[in-house]
Amino acid sequence: MLEQQLVNALSLGSVYALFALGFTLVFGVLGVINLSHGAVFMIGAYMALQSVTKLAFPLWAALLTAFVVSGAVGLAIDLLVLKPLRRRNAPHLIPMIATIGIAIFFNSASQGVFGAENLRFPSDLLPDEQLHFANVQVSVLEVAIIGLSFALMAGLLLVLRKTRHGRALRAIAESPKAAALLGINVEGLFHLTSTIAAALGGLSGVLIALYSNAVFPLMGQPMLHKGIAVIILGGMGDIRGALIGGLFLGFAEVMSVAYIGSTMRDAVAFGLLFIVLLLRPQGMFGKVLERKA
């Protein structure tokens, strides 16, 4: 049924968009493609699971724990890895390689601590009620995922467009040197950006883990690939593009599973990426700009 598939696509696409939002925020402000974002996604899922199973936290507290811990990990990565590289004016390829190393470290460490097998959230964690609208059946989990994802994305967009910190971040995205000359605390906002981006990534990890009911050390790797596809589809560094690209990818995957077959979902996703790169290399909303000053 088409209506049911549209609801499924909306719930999946909203999580993709939330993950890609943090990804593109770091690229837009810091000018870095943070390839450890998938590992932070995985850390958020494990933190929520441990909070529920070991500490008996309710789900809302587990989500908050994942948000805070993931943000702290993102801040640590910026302070310990990205900041020293910025001070040395390292080429753009160096931070990418460094974040690959960080991702490998976190993936291996999580496998050593938690094991390689799939872990699941307790079956009684979420209510089993189903909501019915006309011919569409929606679970409480799907409603919560869609609502939370869109609330966070709307809040971030509001901050970026309506607050002084948001205007400062947009100025840094245009030119960090010019922003510093205007008295903006560039390094402080770099740290803030890394923290927020990682927190969003970790929270999206919890949502995907709840959606699929599976937590494992390498769960962030396929999500990282899809996050890259989303930000290229939407336009590198463009917030609107991350939102629309995430929803577009979610719809493409769900529709391909429903009408073509589950084995074709990744082929469709990355086939779309290939077509966009051929027809519009800068993405749907991207612009070909040269950073100056």
N, C-alpha and C positions, 0 to 999 in steps of 0.2 A: 504494500500500500504506500503510495507516494507521500501522503501526509505523515505517516509514521517514520518514514526514512528521513524526511525533512527535520523532524524533531531530533532524531538520532544524530543527524549531521550537525545540527545547531549545537548540541551538547559537546560533541567531539571538537568541532571547529572553534568553539569558544575557549577551550583549554589550549588548543594549538596557538590561538591568538594571544592568550595570556603568557604562554611560554615565549613566544616570539617577541612580545612587547618588551620584556626584559632584555632579550638578545639585541634587539635593534636600538634600545635605549643606550646600551653600552657602546655600540658602534657609532651612534649618532653623536654622542658627547665625547667619548674618549678616543674615538677613531680606531677601536680595537675589535677584532672578531674574537670573542672570548669562547674558545672551544672547550672550556671547562664547565660551561653552562649546563650541559647534559649531566655532568657528575653532581652539580648542585641540585638539579632536578631529582636525582636519585637520593641524595642526602635528605631532602625534604620528605620524601616518601618514607624512608626508614625512621626519621625522627618522629613522624606522626604515628607510625606503627608501634614503635617502642613506647611512646607516650601512652598509647591505648592499652597495650598488652602488659607492660612492665610497671607503669605508674598508675594505671587505672584512670587515666584522664578521660573526660568526656570528649566527644569529637571536636567541639569548638575549641577546647583547650589544646588538643593535639594539632589542630590547624594553626593556632597561634604559635605553638612551640616550633612547628616546622617553619613558619614565616620568620620568626626571630632567629633561629639557629642558621637557616639558610642565608639570611641577611648578614649575620656575623661571619659566616664563611666567605661570602662575597667581599666583605670589607677586608678580611684577612688576606685574601688573594690580591686585592688592590694594594694594600700596604706593603706586603712582603714580596710581591712579584712585579706587579705592573708599575708601581711608583718608582722603584729603582731603575726600571727600564726607561721610564719617561725621563728621569733625570739624566740618563746617558744618551738621550735622543736616539734610542735603538730603532732600527728600521721596523716597518709594520710587520714583517714576517717573524721577527723575534718574539713578540708577545704571543702570536699564534702558536709558535712551537712551544713556548713556555706553558701556555694553558693546556696544550695537549698533554704535556708531562704531568701537570696537576691532575687532569682528568684520569690518567692512567694510575696515578698514585691513589686517588680516592676510590676508584673502582677496585683496585687490588686490595686496599685496606678494608673496604666493606665486605669483600668476599672472604677475607681472612677472619673478620669479626663475626659476620652473620651467616657465612656459608654461601654456597652457590645456588642453593635450591630456592624455588619460589616460596615466598611467605604470603600469608593472607590475613586480612583484617577479620576480627571476630564476626561471625554471621549475624549476631544480634546487635551489631553496632548501629545499623541503619534500619528504619522501619520498612516493612514490606509493602506498605500501601501503594496502590497505583491510582493515579488521577486520570479521569477519562474526560476528554473533550471531543464531542462528536464521535468520529471514528478513530481518534488518536488516543493511545495509551501512553502515559508519561509517568515514570517513577519519581518518587520524592527526591532520590539522588540526582536524577537528571535536572529537575527543577532547581535544586540547590546549586549544582555545578554551573548551570547557565546564569542563574541570578548572581552568584558570587563572582564569577568571571567578569560579567558585564559591569557589576558595581565597581570592582577594582579598576577595570580599564577606564570607566567613566571618571572615576576619582582621579586617576593619574592624568588623564587628558585635561581635566579641570585645573589641576595644579599647574600643569605645564603652560596652560593658556591664560590663566587668570591671576597667578600669584607672582610675587617678585622673584622667588626662587625659580619658578618656571621660566620667566623672562631671562634670568641669568643663565640658565641651562641652554636656552636657545641661542644666547649670545656666544657661549662657549662652543656650541656646535658649529657656529659660523667661523669663529677664530679665537682660540684660547689666548693667544698673545694680546689681541685687541681687548678681550674681556678683562685680562689682568691689568691692562693700562687704565681701564675704567674703574678699577678698584674692586672687582669681583674676586672672591676667594676661590680661585680656580681649583686648587688642590682639594679644598674642602668639599666642593661640589662634585669633583671626581669621586671622592670617597662615598658621598651620598648616593650618587648614581649607581656605583657598584653594589652598594648595600640594597637599594630598592630593587635593582634588576635581579639580584640573586634571590631576594625574598620572594619576588613574583615567580621566579623559576622553581623554587622549592615548593611553593604552594601549588603550582600547576602539577608538580610531581605527585602531591597528595591526591589531587583530584583525579588524575589519570589512574593512580593506584586503586582508588575507590571504584572508579568506573570499570576497570578491568579485573579488580580484586587480585592483583599480583604485584609483589615487590621483589625485585632481584637486583644484583649488583650492576648488571649491564643494561638496565631498563632505560637509562638516559641516552644511550648511543643512538638508537633509531630516532628518538625524539630530537636529538641534536641535528641529525640529517634533515628532519622535517622542519625544524626551526630555521635552518639555513635556506631550505626551499621556500619557506614562507616569506622571509625577509627579502629574498631575491624576487619573488613574485610581486611583493608589494612595493619594493624599492628600498635599497639599503639605507638605513637610518631614518626612514619615514614611519611615524607612528600610525598614521591612517593606513598605510600599506600593510603594516603588521596585523592590524585588526582585520582588514578585508582579506588579506592573503591567508590568514589562519582560517577564517570562515570558509573561504573558497576551497582550501585544501581539504578541510573536514567534509564539505559537501561532495567533493570529487571522490574521496575515499569511500564514503558511505554509499554513494550511488554506484560506484564501480563494484563494490561487494554485492549490492542488492541486485544489480542487473547484468553484471559480467561474471563475477566470481571473486572469491576472497584472495586467490593467488595473484590477482591483477591490481590490488589496491596500491602497492608501491610503484608498480609500473606506470599507473595512471598519474600518481603524484609527481614522480620525477620526469615522466614524459611531458607533463604540463610545464615543469621547470625548464626543460630543454627548449620547448616551443617559445616560452617567454624570453629566454636568453637569445634565441635567434631573431625574434621579431622586435623585442624591446629590451635591450640589454640592461637598461637602467631600472626596469621594473615598471609596475603600473603607475606609481606615483613618484618614482625617483627622478631626479634631475642630474644631468651631467654638469657637475660644478667642480671648480678647482679651489681648494682651500687656500686662502691667502693670509698674509701677515702671521 
